[in-house]
Amino acid sequence: MINARRFIGLIMTASLWASVGFAQGTPSDLGDDLPPDLTLPSMEGAAQSTTAPQSSYGQDKVSDAAAQGEQSLDGYYPGPGCDPYNTDLHGLWGQIAPIESTGTWLRRGFWYVEADAVVFNRMWSRKDKRFAAEDINVIQGPVNNNTLGFNPVFLNTNRILILNGALPGEDADVRGTLGSFLFRDAHNRDHTLEFTALGGANWEQQRTMSSIAPNGLFVPYFIAGHNRTFNGTTAGTGSTRQTMDYASDLSSFELNYRVRGRLGHDQLVMDPNGSWHRAADAGFEREYLVGLRFLKVDESLDWRAQDIAVAGADGSYLVDTENNLFGFQMGTGTTYQAPRWSIGGTVKGGVFVNPALGLTRLDFTADDTGDANLRLREQQLSFVGEFKLQGRYHILPNVSVRAAYEMLLVTSAALAPTQATFTTDTTYLNTTGNPFYHGASFGVETFW
C-alpha cells in the first residue's frame, strides 16, 4: 500500500516537471510572437510603434498638439529638449511634466539697480512760528507769568510774518541703489551688499510783510527778549518791511548688508489647452538689513528788515546750520510675493552721532551795537527712523516698476529758525528740532 502511494507521487512529480519544461520552451517553436521589450524605449524607438497592440492616446495627443502648432510651457522653455510633448526627444517621459523647479523666476542676476523719485512733504514744527506783527503789544514781556505776544485775543492786526511748520511743502529727491549678489545660503536667502544715495531736494519758503504805517512791524518778546532787535520799544520805532527766506536740504548715503528670502520652488501648471507653464509659488518673504548711514540736513535762514525806526536803518539776521549724522542702522521687512506683483513693508532705524554746527551773523546798518558773528557747535545723539510700504509689478523677471509711501524721522537736529534769538554772546546751539518727512516714491528696479 505504501509502495503504491510512493509510485503515484513519483508519477505526479514527473508530470509537473514535464509541464514546467514545456512552458519554458522557446515560443518560436510554437509559432507565437515575441512579447514587447519591457525596457524603457530609446529616443529613436519611442517614436516607432511595435507589433504588439499598444495604446495610441499619447501619440494622438502629440500629433494633435504638433498639428495645431501649440507652444508648450507658454514660452518659458524654448529650444530643443524643453517641450514635454515632443516624443521624438523624450519618448515615454513626454507624457509627464518635465522636472523644472528652480525658484529663480524673479531677481535673477549678480547685480541690480534701483532708481526712485521721492516726493517728500517736510514738517519741522507742530505749530507755525511767528516772527513779526504790526502791533507793538507783541514786545510786551510776561504779565502774571503769561506772554501776551501773538495771542489772537490781544493782537490788533492780521499783518503777521509767519513761517509755516508744515512747509516749505513738497519737493522731490532722487534716490539710486547699486547692489551686488554675494551668495545664497542653505535657507534659500540671498545675501547682497548695496550702496544707496539720496539727494537733490531743496525745501524753501519765502515770506514778506510790510506795515500799513511806516515803522510799524515789531518782533515778539519770546524771540527778541530784551536784546536789540529789528524795532525799538515805542510806537513808530519798528521796521517798515521784513523778508524771510528759509531753505532746507536733505541728503543721505548708505552702505547696507541685506539678507532677503526667496520663494520656494516654482510651480509647473497645466493650462486648459494641455500645455505647461512655470509660475512662481506665492508666499511671504522676510528680509533683514544692517549697515552704516551718513545723513546730512543743512538749513539757512535769511531774515532782513528795512527802515528800523528811521528810513535807511536796516538789519539782517543770517543763520546757517549743519547736521552731519553718522551711525549704525538695522532693519527688517516682510513682503507678500505673487507671480507678477508684490506688496510689503520695511522699517529701519538707528542711533546717530550728530556734531551739529550753527553759524549766526547779525548786523545793523545804523551802527555796530548789537552785531554778532557766532560759530556754535553741539554734540548730540539723534535717532533716524524710516518706514516704507511698497508695491511692485514685475514687467519681466528682471525688470519691475514700483510705488511706495515713505516716512522719515530725524530727531535732535539744529534747525535754522530756532536759532533766531538776537543773543549776541552765547554758546548755546538749539538742537531740539525733529524734522519729519513723508510722501510717495515711484521707481524701477532691474537685475542682470
C-alpha positions in Angstrom: 0.0 0.0 0.0 2.8 2.4 0.9 4.7 1.4 -2.2 1.7 2.2 -4.3 1.3 5.7 -2.8 5.0 6.4 -3.4 4.6 5.3 -7.0 1.6 7.6 -7.6 3.6 10.5 -6.0 6.6 9.9 -8.4 4.2 9.9 -11.4 2.6 13.3 -10.3 6.0 14.9 -9.7 7.3 13.8 -13.1 4.1 15.2 -14.7 4.7 18.6 -13.1 8.3 18.8 -14.1 7.3 17.9 -17.6 4.7 20.7 -17.8 7.2 23.3 -16.5 9.7 22.2 -19.0 7.2 22.5 -21.8 6.2 26.0 -20.6 9.8 27.2 -20.7 10.3 26.1 -24.2 11.1 28.6 -26.9 7.9 30.3 -28.1 9.1 30.4 -31.6 8.8 26.6 -31.6 5.1 27.1 -31.3 4.8 29.9 -33.9 4.0 32.6 -31.3 5.2 36.3 -31.5 7.8 37.6 -29.1 6.5 39.7 -26.2 7.3 43.5 -26.3 10.6 44.6 -24.7 10.0 45.7 -21.1 12.9 48.1 -21.1 12.3 51.9 -21.4 12.1 52.9 -25.1 15.0 54.7 -26.6 14.7 58.1 -28.2 14.6 56.6 -31.6 12.5 53.6 -30.7 9.9 55.6 -28.8 8.6 57.2 -32.0 8.1 53.8 -33.7 5.2 51.5 -33.0 5.8 47.9 -32.1 3.9 44.9 -33.4 2.2 44.3 -30.1 -1.0 46.2 -29.6 -0.4 49.4 -27.6 -2.5 52.5 -26.6 -2.2 55.4 -29.1 -3.7 58.0 -26.7 -0.3 59.7 -26.0 0.7 59.7 -29.7 -2.6 61.1 -30.8 -2.2 63.9 -28.2 1.3 64.7 -29.5 0.2 64.7 -33.1 -2.7 67.0 -32.4 -0.5 69.4 -30.5 2.0 69.4 -33.3 -0.7 69.9 -35.9 -2.1 72.9 -34.0 1.3 74.5 -33.6 1.0 74.9 -29.9 4.0 76.1 -27.9 4.4 74.2 -24.7 5.4 75.7 -21.4 4.0 79.0 -22.5 7.3 80.1 -24.0 9.3 79.7 -20.8 11.3 76.8 -22.1 12.1 77.5 -25.8 14.6 75.4 -27.6 15.4 71.7 -28.0 14.8 69.4 -25.1 12.2 71.6 -23.4 8.8 70.5 -25.0 7.1 68.0 -22.8 5.0 66.7 -25.7 8.0 66.1 -28.1 8.1 62.3 -28.1 11.0 62.4 -30.6 13.1 63.7 -27.7 11.6 62.4 -24.6 9.8 59.2 -25.6 7.6 57.8 -22.9 8.6 60.6 -20.5 6.9 63.1 -22.8 3.6 62.2 -21.2 4.5 63.7 -17.8 5.6 67.2 -16.6 9.4 67.9 -17.0 11.2 68.3 -13.7 11.9 72.0 -13.8 11.6 73.7 -10.4 14.2 76.5 -9.9 12.6 79.1 -7.7 14.5 81.8 -9.6 11.9 83.3 -11.8 12.4 86.7 -10.0 15.6 88.6 -9.1 17.8 86.8 -11.5 21.3 88.3 -11.7 24.5 89.1 -9.9 23.9 92.9 -10.0 20.9 95.1 -9.5 20.0 98.8 -9.8 17.1 100.7 -8.2 16.1 104.3 -9.1 13.3 106.3 -7.5 11.9 109.8 -7.5 10.9 110.5 -3.9 8.3 113.3 -3.3 8.6 114.3 0.3 6.5 116.7 2.3 8.5 118.2 5.2 7.2 119.2 8.6 9.7 120.9 11.0 7.4 122.2 13.7 3.9 121.3 15.0 3.0 125.0 15.2 3.6 127.9 12.8 6.4 130.2 14.0 5.6 133.9 14.1 8.5 136.4 13.7 6.8 139.8 13.5 3.5 141.6 13.6 2.1 145.1 13.1 1.2 145.5 16.8 3.5 146.9 19.5 1.9 144.7 22.1 3.9 141.7 20.9 7.1 143.1 22.5 5.4 143.0 25.9 7.1 140.7 28.3 5.5 138.3 30.8 2.5 139.6 32.7 1.5 137.3 35.6 3.8 134.7 34.1 2.0 135.0 30.7 3.3 136.4 27.5 0.7 138.4 25.6 2.5 138.4 22.3 0.6 136.7 19.4 -2.4 135.8 21.5 -5.2 136.4 18.9 -7.4 137.8 21.6 -4.9 140.7 22.2 -3.5 141.3 18.7 -4.9 144.3 16.8 -3.8 143.2 13.3 -3.6 140.4 10.8 -0.3 141.5 9.4 1.9 138.8 10.8 5.1 137.4 9.4 4.9 133.6 9.7 7.0 130.6 8.8 4.7 127.6 8.5 5.7 124.4 10.4 4.3 122.1 7.7 6.1 123.9 4.9 8.2 124.6 2.7 5.9 121.8 1.4 6.8 119.1 -1.0 9.9 118.6 -3.1 11.4 115.7 -5.0 14.6 113.8 -4.1 16.3 111.4 -6.4 17.4 108.0 -4.9 19.6 105.4 -6.5 20.8 102.0 -5.3 23.5 99.7 -6.7 23.7 96.2 -5.3 25.8 93.1 -5.8 24.8 89.5 -5.1 27.2 87.7 -2.8 25.8 84.2 -2.2 22.7 82.2 -1.4 22.6 80.3 1.9 21.1 77.0 2.9 17.8 78.7 3.8 17.3 79.9 0.2 18.1 83.5 1.2 20.1 86.0 -1.0 22.9 87.9 0.6 23.7 91.2 -1.1 25.8 94.3 -0.5 24.3 97.6 -1.7 25.0 101.3 -1.7 22.2 103.9 -1.7 22.4 107.6 -2.3 19.6 110.2 -1.9 19.6 113.9 -2.6 18.6 116.8 -4.7 15.6 118.3 -2.9 15.5 121.8 -1.5 12.6 122.8 0.7 12.2 126.6 0.7 9.6 129.1 1.7 9.8 132.9 1.3 7.7 135.4 3.2 7.4 139.2 3.0 5.4 141.6 5.2 5.0 145.4 5.2 3.2 147.6 7.7 0.5 150.0 6.7 2.1 152.9 8.6 5.8 153.4 8.4 7.9 151.7 11.0 5.1 149.5 12.3 6.5 145.9 12.4 7.7 144.6 15.8 9.5 141.3 16.8 7.8 139.4 19.6 9.3 139.1 23.1 9.7 135.3 23.0 12.2 135.8 20.2 13.8 139.1 21.0 13.7 139.1 24.8 15.3 142.3 26.0 18.0 142.3 23.3 18.3 144.8 20.5 16.2 143.7 17.6 14.5 145.0 14.4 12.5 147.6 16.3 12.5 150.0 19.2 10.4 150.0 22.3 7.9 152.7 21.4 5.3 153.1 18.7 6.7 154.2 15.4 10.1 152.7 16.1 9.6 149.4 14.3 10.6 148.4 10.8 8.6 149.1 7.7 9.3 145.9 5.8 10.6 142.4 6.6 11.5 139.4 4.4 12.4 135.8 5.3 13.9 133.1 3.1 14.1 129.7 4.8 15.7 126.7 3.0 16.5 123.1 4.0 18.4 120.3 2.2 18.4 116.6 2.8 20.9 114.1 1.5 21.8 110.5 2.6 24.3 107.8 1.8 24.0 104.2 3.0 26.1 101.0 2.8 24.0 98.0 3.8 24.3 94.3 4.0 20.9 92.8 3.1 19.6 89.2 3.6 16.4 88.6 1.6 14.4 85.4 1.5 13.1 83.8 -1.7 10.1 81.9 -2.6 10.2 78.1 -2.7 10.4 76.0 -5.8 8.4 77.3 -8.8 5.2 75.5 -9.8 4.5 73.8 -13.1 0.9 74.5 -14.0 -1.0 72.8 -16.8 -3.1 75.1 -18.9 -6.6 74.1 -20.2 -5.1 73.5 -23.7 -2.8 70.9 -22.2 0.4 72.9 -22.3 2.6 73.5 -19.3 4.0 76.8 -18.0 6.1 77.7 -15.0 4.7 80.0 -12.3 6.1 81.3 -9.0 4.6 79.9 -5.9 3.1 82.9 -4.0 4.1 83.4 -0.4 5.8 85.6 2.2 9.4 86.7 2.1 11.4 88.1 5.0 14.4 90.4 4.8 16.9 91.8 7.2 19.4 94.7 6.9 22.4 96.0 8.8 24.6 98.9 7.7 26.1 102.3 8.0 24.5 105.6 7.1 25.5 109.2 6.8 22.6 111.7 6.7 23.1 115.4 6.2 20.5 118.1 7.0 21.6 121.7 6.1 19.5 124.7 6.6 19.7 128.5 6.1 17.5 131.4 7.3 17.9 134.9 5.7 15.8 137.4 7.8 16.0 141.1 6.8 14.4 144.3 8.0 14.2 147.7 6.3 13.8 151.1 7.8 14.2 150.2 11.5 13.0 153.3 13.5 14.2 155.6 10.7 14.5 155.3 7.0 17.7 153.7 5.8 18.4 151.8 9.0 18.3 148.2 8.0 19.2 144.9 9.7 19.9 141.3 8.7 19.9 138.1 10.6 21.6 135.2 8.8 21.6 131.7 10.3 23.2 128.5 8.8 23.0 125.1 10.5 24.6 121.8 9.6 23.6 118.4 10.9 26.1 115.6 9.9 24.6 112.4 11.3 26.6 109.2 11.1 25.6 105.9 12.7 24.7 102.2 12.5 21.3 101.1 11.5 19.3 97.9 11.4 16.0 97.0 9.6 13.6 94.2 8.7 10.6 93.7 6.4 8.0 91.4 5.1 6.8 91.1 1.5 3.9 89.1 0.1 5.2 87.9 -3.3 2.8 86.8 -6.0 3.9 85.6 -9.5 3.5 89.1 -11.1 3.2 91.5 -8.2 4.2 92.0 -4.6 3.4 94.3 -1.6 5.2 94.7 1.6 6.6 96.9 4.3 10.1 97.6 5.7 11.3 99.6 8.7 14.8 100.6 9.7 16.5 102.9 12.1 19.4 103.6 14.4 21.1 106.0 16.8 23.4 108.5 15.1 26.2 110.8 16.3 25.3 114.4 15.3 28.1 117.1 15.7 25.7 119.9 14.8 27.1 123.2 13.7 25.5 126.7 13.7 26.7 130.0 12.1 25.0 133.2 13.1 25.6 136.7 11.7 23.5 139.6 13.0 24.2 143.1 11.5 22.6 146.5 11.9 23.5 149.2 9.4 22.8 152.1 11.7 25.8 151.2 13.9 27.7 148.2 15.2 25.9 147.9 18.5 24.2 144.5 18.8 26.1 142.9 15.9 27.1 139.3 16.3 29.1 136.7 14.4 28.9 133.4 16.2 30.1 129.8 15.5 28.3 127.3 17.7 28.7 123.5 17.9 26.7 120.9 19.8 27.4 117.2 20.1 24.2 115.3 20.0 22.8 111.8 19.7 20.0 111.6 17.2 17.6 108.9 16.1 16.9 108.3 12.4 13.9 106.0 11.6 12.4 105.1 8.3 9.3 103.2 7.2 8.2 102.2 3.7 5.1 100.5 2.3 5.9 99.4 -1.2 4.2 97.6 -4.1 5.8 96.2 -7.2 4.7 94.9 -10.6 7.0 92.6 -12.5 7.1 93.6 -16.1 9.8 91.0 -16.8 11.5 88.5 -14.5 14.4 91.0 -14.0 12.5 94.4 -14.5 9.9 95.8 -12.1 8.2 99.1 -11.6 7.2 100.1 -8.0 5.5 102.7 -5.9 5.6 103.3 -2.2 4.5 105.5 0.7 7.5 106.5 2.9 8.2 108.2 6.2 11.5 109.5 7.6 12.0 111.0 11.1 15.2 112.8 12.3 15.4 113.8 16.0 17.6 116.2 17.9 18.6 118.4 14.9 19.7 122.0 14.8 17.1 123.9 12.7 17.8 127.4 11.4 14.5 129.2 12.6 15.1 128.0 16.2 18.4 129.8 16.4 17.0 133.3 16.0 17.3 134.8 19.5 19.1 138.1 18.9 21.5 137.0 21.6 25.0 138.3 20.8 27.0 136.4 23.4 26.0 132.7 23.8 27.5 129.3 23.4 24.2 127.5 23.1 23.0 125.8 19.9 19.4 124.7 19.9 19.2 121.1 18.8 15.5 120.4 19.7 14.3 120.1 16.1 12.6 117.0 14.9 12.0 117.2 11.1 9.6 114.7 9.7 9.3 113.7 6.0 6.6 111.7 4.4 5.4 111.2 0.9 5.4 108.9 -2.1 8.1 107.4 -4.3 8.0 106.0 -7.8 10.7 104.0 -9.5 12.1 101.0 -11.3 14.5 98.2 -10.5 16.4 95.8 -12.7 18.7 92.8 -12.3 21.4 91.4 -14.6 
